Amino acid sequence: MAVTTAPPRPPAPRRRKKGTTGELPKKVGATAIMWLIVVVYGFPVLWFLLSSIKPAGELFSYPLTLFPKNPTFKGFTQAWTSFDVAQYFINTLIVAVSATLLTIIASAACGYALAKYNNWWIKAFTVCILATTMLPGEVLLAPLFLVVRDLNMYNSLSAVVVPAVITATGTFMFRQFFLTVPDDLLEAARIDGSSELSTFVRIMLPLSRPIMLTLAIFSFQWRWNDYIWPLVVLNDPSKYTIQIGVATIVGAENVNWSVLLGASVLSMIPLVLIYLVFQKYVMNADINAGLKD
């Protein structure tokens, strides 16, 4: 009796990876859009930086050129020597650093209370804080000025720092972060005998380091670039911040554009350094580090 064998099966066709062909145009399109945004936003900044090292005669020469023919740093040196830029930097640094530290402490404490305590008056207080974001800053100038004047803080750096401590943005940043922290972590700390202050300082603040650094960058930028409020409460040139100092370079009849551009670039350097140093910490968070499965 003959033994029959089944014919060999044909090899299975290779399966194409799903979405490979369709994803490539999307990636190319997204990359092209991102580069277009970089060019749109980066070109004015590049023109500004290159114009700061142009001589005054090249700034308005026709035809306009992007790169300077005779680059010079004379505008920077004149801005530093002709005006009290060093004192402006010191004043602004005092205001920005002190206001940033106080803002982080106040916002973290307030955000922790709003996130982890369930009382009706805390919810009402949350609504009141949210309502302050609906008011333009110009509306608050008059009442803030009256408070500063009555507290004898007018024409002092404290008049710039104190009103900037409480911010609705910082409070809600911490509140939204603390809402994501498991309550089991707080209960475990309370069972171990930790007080509320100790729990906040030793557990919640270290967990919120990314939010602290993010708010620190924003708050430092806000205070460094603030112009209207310091202009209202300061009238002594020795206490001017950097933005008011740069504005004084603009004369009533003529403007030395090379000096103005040099001073403007100098005023940007601390903000760029702060961002480059702390940007890598902004998105690092490990909320579940203190919990076991």
Buried (B, 14 or more C-beta within 10 A) or exposed (E): EEEEEEEEEEEEEEEEEEEEEEEEEEEEEEEEEEEEEEEEEEEEEEEEEBBBBBBBEBBEEEEEEEEBEEEBEBBBEBBBEEBBBEBBBEBBBBBBBBBBBBBBEBBBBBBBBBBBEEEEEEEEBBEEBEEEEEEEEEEEBEEBBEEBEEEEBBEBBBBBBBBBBBBBBBBBBBBEBBEEBEEEBBEBBEEEEBEBEEBBEEBBBEBBBBBBBBBBBBBBBBBBBBEEBBBBBBEEEEBBBBBBBBEEBEEEEEEBBBBBBBBBBBBBEBBEEBEEEBEEBBEEBEBEEBEEE
